[in-house]
Amino acid sequence: MIRGVRGAVTVKADKPEEILAETRRLVLEMAKENRIEPEDVASVIVSTTTDISSAFPAKAVRTIDQWTYVPVMCTHEMDVPGSMPLCIRIMMHVNTAISQQEIKHIYLNEAVKLRPDLQGSKEASSL
């Protein structure tokens, strides 16, 4: 079964080193919490708000040990007025036996506000 695993993180500024570090941190946390091995990942879509343009977050994914050959693509989110700024979102498509209800979607930094229904959970408190 292929399942979607979602995650998001914010950065404080559009700086390459911060974008790459926070993207890496998010992917590693998503993998850890959902027991994801690189071989089980069908693809990863990384989107950013339009105020992030100094680095490709996909580069961070490809530099993780054993993730070199995982297909990764970057895109921009819709530019909706009032949306959360400086946000990186990930949709990871994973081959897994974990049920939909057991998937742990990870939101870090200010991105916890995107999913208030997860407040109080480990995902929501990972600041």
C-alpha positions, 0 to 999 in steps of 0.5 A: 500500500502506498500512503502519503506522509505529510510534514511542514516546517518554517524557516526564519529567513530565506537563507540556503543554509537554513532551508537545507537544515530545516528540510533535512530535519523535517525529512529525518523526523518524518522517517523516524516517526513513521519507520520509513526506510529510503527504499520504501519511498516512492517519491517526495514532493517538496513545496515552498511558499513563494518567499523561499527562493534561495535554495532547492529544499530537494537538495537537502533530501538527496544529501541524506545517507541512502536517500540519493536515488529517491525521486524528489521534486520541488514546487511553489505553493499557491500564493494565497493572501494571508498564508503562512510565510517561509514555509516548506511542505513535504508530501512523501509517498511511502510503501508501508503496511501502516494504516492511514490512522497510524501515519504520523504527520510532522509539523515543526516550528511555526508550521504547527499552526497549519494543523491545530487538530494535532495540538498536544501531540508529539508532532505539534509540540516539536518546536 
